[in-house]
Amino acid sequence: MTRLRHEREILENDAETTDPTGSAAEQSTWAKRQPTTLIQPVRQRHHCQKTHAERETDKMRYKRAKENNDALQAEVKAFHNLRDKMVKELAGRFRKKEEYIRGLLFSSSTLKSTRKPNLKNAIIHQKVKELNEGSWSSRQIVIPVLLICMQAGKRAAD
């Protein structure tokens, strides 16, 4: 036992003096307990400081990019204003709606309707769900049947 203890002390002393991974203080506790096992050294991040000239160059580059972006946005806004003016002019000259002219020029349609939920459809959907609750699929009420019943009920009330 004394021989093993002596060898361990020698290895610990060697590991502290000739440490390939850095000082013993930088090692983890696992590395201190396992001095013969190779470990990956602790990663140290290098924070590179930019020089004054690099910082000034970056400022100039950012400023130039912002100016270019602002100029582009101004041109795009001018184009939109010109486009709107032309659409109004064409609509007035040919007595058409502006939406129709926009559809011809910009590949959109005036016939396209937007689908939105409305109160009538929401009520019908809720009633069908309530009536079909607990029914088998062959016995379920469909929306057209419910509509006919609702219209008949309105006529009877009138």
Phi, psi and omega per residue, in radians:
M1 nan -0.663 -3.112
T2 -1.183 -0.577 3.122
R3 -1.143 -0.761 3.124
L4 -1.107 -0.715 3.132
R5 -1.122 -0.707 -3.141
H6 -1.120 -0.754 3.118
E7 -1.111 -0.706 3.123
R8 -1.088 -0.747 3.118
E9 -1.102 -0.675 3.117
I10 -1.130 -0.778 3.131
L11 -1.115 -0.704 3.113
E12 -1.112 -0.747 3.117
N13 -1.116 -0.733 3.105
D14 -1.127 -0.692 -3.117
A15 -1.150 -0.617 3.137
E16 -1.289 -0.595 -3.089
T17 -1.481 -0.778 -3.140
T18 -1.976 1.302 -3.070
D19 -1.677 1.995 -3.114
P20 -1.287 -0.287 -3.062
T21 -1.771 0.094 -3.098
G22 2.083 -3.003 -3.115
S23 -1.221 2.813 -3.111
A24 -1.143 -0.472 3.135
A25 -1.200 -0.490 -3.132
E26 -1.416 -0.282 -3.115
Q27 -1.300 2.675 3.067
S28 -1.355 2.954 -3.138
T29 -1.162 -0.565 3.110
W30 -1.102 -0.738 -3.140
A31 -1.142 -0.611 3.106
K32 -1.180 -0.621 3.128
R33 -1.332 -0.403 -3.103
Q34 -2.090 1.215 -3.018
P35 -1.206 -0.412 -3.096
T36 -1.500 -0.322 -3.111
T37 -1.439 2.342 3.107
L38 -1.287 2.426 3.118
I39 -2.213 2.801 3.065
Q40 -1.375 2.293 -3.101
P41 -1.139 2.721 3.138
V42 -1.120 2.354 -3.121
R43 -1.406 2.189 3.088
Q44 -1.962 2.222 -3.133
R45 -1.475 2.379 3.129
H46 -1.734 2.053 3.118
H47 -1.625 1.809 -3.126
C48 -1.450 2.155 3.080
Q49 -1.544 2.307 3.087
K50 -1.319 2.594 3.080
T51 -1.342 2.940 3.140
H52 -1.061 -0.718 -3.134
A53 -1.128 -0.691 3.111
E54 -1.143 -0.701 3.104
R55 -1.116 -0.732 3.123
E56 -1.150 -0.680 3.099
T57 -1.103 -0.746 3.105
D58 -1.074 -0.761 3.123
K59 -1.042 -0.761 3.139
M60 -1.139 -0.705 3.138
R61 -1.134 -0.758 3.120
Y62 -1.121 -0.706 3.141
K63 -1.135 -0.745 3.128
R64 -1.137 -0.710 3.124
A65 -1.126 -0.700 3.110
K66 -1.143 -0.722 3.103
E67 -1.099 -0.742 3.105
N68 -1.095 -0.729 3.135
N69 -1.142 -0.738 3.107
D70 -1.103 -0.707 3.117
A71 -1.128 -0.713 3.097
L72 -1.094 -0.789 3.133
Q73 -1.079 -0.660 3.108
A74 -1.134 -0.714 3.114
E75 -1.143 -0.730 3.129
V76 -1.110 -0.740 3.116
K77 -1.107 -0.707 3.099
A78 -1.112 -0.697 3.099
F79 -1.095 -0.766 3.128
H80 -1.086 -0.719 3.113
N81 -1.114 -0.766 3.108
L82 -1.098 -0.722 3.116
R83 -1.076 -0.797 3.128
D84 -1.091 -0.686 3.121
K85 -1.115 -0.742 3.134
M86 -1.153 -0.690 3.126
V87 -1.100 -0.783 3.123
K88 -1.104 -0.692 3.141
E89 -1.120 -0.798 3.121
L90 -1.140 -0.699 3.135
A91 -1.111 -0.714 3.114
G92 -1.215 -0.697 -3.095
R93 -1.180 -0.706 -3.067
F94 -1.814 0.127 3.093
R95 0.934 0.888 3.068
K96 -2.127 2.828 3.096
K97 -1.272 2.640 3.128
E98 -1.094 -0.632 3.130
E99 -1.078 -0.656 -3.141
Y100 -1.163 -0.775 3.123
I101 -1.110 -0.751 3.103
R102 -1.059 -0.691 3.115
G103 -1.107 -0.682 3.108
L104 -1.193 -0.712 -3.062
L105 -1.390 -0.616 -2.960
F106 -2.059 0.432 3.034
S107 0.980 0.812 3.015
S108 -2.205 2.913 -3.046
S109 -2.086 2.507 3.043
T110 -1.503 -0.231 -3.111
L111 -1.454 -0.251 -3.096
K112 -1.256 2.145 3.107
S113 -1.774 2.505 3.097
T114 -1.494 2.391 3.141
R115 -1.600 2.095 3.124
K116 -2.241 2.592 3.014
P117 -1.233 2.464 3.069
N118 -2.227 2.927 -3.023
L119 -1.113 -0.728 -3.104
K120 -1.059 -0.850 -3.128
N121 -1.156 -0.602 3.120
A122 -1.153 -0.724 3.129
I123 -1.137 -0.778 -3.134
I124 -1.090 -0.765 3.135
H125 -1.060 -0.749 3.138
Q126 -1.144 -0.729 3.131
K127 -1.108 -0.750 3.129
V128 -1.092 -0.715 3.109
K129 -1.103 -0.715 3.140
E130 -1.156 -0.743 -3.116
L131 -1.225 -0.583 -3.102
N132 -1.516 -0.045 -3.105
E133 -1.113 2.125 3.123
G134 1.453 0.055 3.130
S135 -1.605 2.699 3.028
W136 -1.343 2.845 -3.060
S137 -1.101 -0.581 -3.137
S138 -1.318 -0.317 -3.098
R139 -1.805 0.080 -3.082
Q140 -1.302 2.546 3.100
I141 -1.497 2.390 3.113
V142 -1.756 2.852 -3.030
I143 -1.062 -0.769 -3.138
P144 -1.026 -0.663 3.118
V145 -1.129 -0.725 3.128
L146 -1.127 -0.693 3.118
L147 -1.079 -0.751 3.120
I148 -1.086 -0.742 3.137
C149 -1.137 -0.702 -3.138
M150 -1.165 -0.702 3.116
Q151 -1.169 -0.649 3.097
A152 -1.150 -0.659 3.115
G153 -1.159 -0.637 3.102
K154 -1.168 -0.718 3.123
R155 -1.130 -0.665 -3.136
A156 -1.194 -0.599 -3.141
A157 -1.267 -0.515 -3.139
D158 -1.313 nan nan
